[in-house]
Amino acid sequence: MYERYLYANSFFSVIKSENDGWYTDRGRILMLYGMWDQRDDEAHPTSGHPYQIWWYYSLNGGTVFVFQDDQGLGEYRLVHSSLAGEIFNGEWDNAIKSGMIEIP
């Protein structure tokens, strides 16, 4: 668990000196479920905002988490997940590519 905390702070902190990466949406998911099985990054999409898709193949028979950087500042927020209890947006794939997804 401590390794996850260190990883989250190293790679997901919004303000590097604050070590707040574990508190971000990506950090929270990493702390809860560990490293993803597959991660797809779209840092420079032709339309919309940068996003990441994390795949966990053994979590509930296959789970996806989709994060979007809607401000272009490196702060990715969870916009969709197939896991019960998390944010769900059945149109996430179309919405994220058009840049029209709304983040609560």
N, C-alpha and C positions, 0 to 999 in steps of 0.2 A: 504494500500500500504506500509506503514511503517513497518508493521509486516512482509511482504514479504521480504523487504530489510534486516531486522534483521535476518530472517531465512536464507536467502541466504548468508549473511556474516558469520553466525555461522556455517553453514554446507558445504558451497561450496567454501570458500576462499582457494586460493592456498597458500598464505602466511598469516597466521592467523592475524598477527599484521597489515596487510595492509587493512583489511576489503574490500577485492576485490571480494567477492563472488557474489555480484550483477552483476558484470561485466563478469563473466564466462558464458559459453553457458547455463548451467543449471540455473544460476541466472537470465539470461535474459528471459528465458522461464517462470520461476517462476514469475518474475516481470510482464510479459505481461499477463499471463493466470491464475495465481494463483496456488493453490495446485492441484496436480493431483488427479484423482479419484482412480487410481490404480498405484502402482509402483512395478515393478519386478526388483530385483537386482540379478545379477550373479557376485558375487565378486571373485569367484574362478572357472571359467569355466574349463572343462577338456581340451579344446583347445581354442586358441584365447586369447583375452584380456578381463578384467572385463568390464561389461556393465550394463546399467540401461535402462529400458523401462518405459516411463511414458504414461499413458492412460488418456485421457480427453474424457469422453463419450458424453458430451453435446456440445463440441466445433466442429462446422461444421458437426454434425451428427456422430462424433467419430473421434478422432485424436490421433496419436501416435507420440511420440518423442523418439528417440533412441540415447543414449549417450555412448561413449566408452572411456575407460582409456587406450590409446594405449601405454603409457610409464610406467604404473604401479605406478604412483606417486599421484594418486587421482585427477588428472585433467581430468575430463570427458568432451569430446567434442561432439557436436551434429553431428551425422553421417547420420541420416535419420529422415524425418518427412513426414507424409501424408498431412500436411497443405501446401496449395499453398504459394509460396514465401519463403519457407524454403528448406533446403538441402533435396534432394530426391535421394534415392538409392533403386531401385526396387529389388535388390538382397541383401539387408542389412542383412536379416536373415542368409543366407548362408555365406556371407562375414564376418560377425562379429564372427560367430562361428569358422571360419577357421583362423581368425586373419589377413585376407587379405584385409580388408577395408582400404581405403586411406582417410585420413582426410585432408581437404584443409588447 
